[in-house]
């Protein structure tokens, strides 16, 4: 029979004592910007919203704790590229992001629409390129603004969503090109929902949003698998639909 020497016994005790410490893990920190109702950042920098609640619930179902923080989008994007942060939501899939992002299964979706004052005549607006007939704005650096630039559609850059909504209500801007649900949600917060109307484009399909994890961040490949498993679980249980019901 093998007997432990006093020195070995002490070592074994120290190893066993240390095991819980090694097993302890910090919550995974994810980032978001204000894009209500998918992601909502209040004045205290607390983050909530449809996608945030879905992601927290999905991870909780596989025993992973996550917390959300916020930062300027350009800083988030750079940190994702270099692997300084774990991930970000709500995130659209773009070819230029494939090199540094792991995309989850679809978390939510949005329709990109023309937002205009109730007084504006949108009868000539059918397809996206018809925006060339109007004075258009989009939020600077957002994917919708980059889409307009890529297609050569002349537009002005709004610094944020509030400015974009107010520009079509109070200024000489005809159309804000933006996400439908997020614009309607924010217009309600501004008490301007009765001052605007929405028109969808015949040639535009809905856009999906994902949890985006940095390829350079340690452990993210496994984290992505866990999230996708958790997302399937909360959809099957009905918790996913309950979350949506809180905001819509």
VENRA-V789114 format. One record per pair of residues at least 24 apart in sequence whose C-alpha atoms are under 6 Angstrom apart, sorted by sequence separation. I is the first residue (numbers start at 1). J is the second residue. If there is no record, write none. Layout:
# VENRA-V789114
[[I;J] [I;J]]
This chain:
# VENRA-V789114
[[29;66] [31;68] [33;70] [27;65] [28;66] [29;67] [30;68] [31;69] [32;70] [135;173] [136;174] [138;176] [27;66] [29;68] [31;70] [135;174] [136;175] [137;176] [138;177] [136;176] [117;168] [116;168] [117;169] [32;88] [30;87] [31;88] [32;89] [30;88] [116;174] [116;175] [115;175] [114;175] [115;176] [114;176] [114;177] [113;177] [113;178] [112;178] [113;179] [112;179] [113;180] [111;179] [112;180] [111;180] [127;201] [126;201] [127;202] [126;202] [127;203] [118;195] [117;195] [118;196] [117;196] [118;197] [116;196] [116;197] [115;197] [115;198] [114;198] [114;199] [113;199] [113;200] [111;206] [110;206] [110;207] [109;207] [109;208] [108;208] [109;209] [108;209] [107;209] [106;209] [107;210] [106;210] [104;210] [104;211] [103;212] [102;212] [101;212] [102;213] [101;213] [101;214] [102;215] [100;214] [101;215] [100;215] [92;209] [91;209] [90;209] [91;210] [90;210] [89;211] [88;212] [87;212] [87;213] [86;213] [87;214] [86;214] [83;214] [86;217] [83;216] [80;214] [83;217] [37;182] [36;182] [59;227] [62;230] [61;230] [59;230] [58;230] [58;231]]
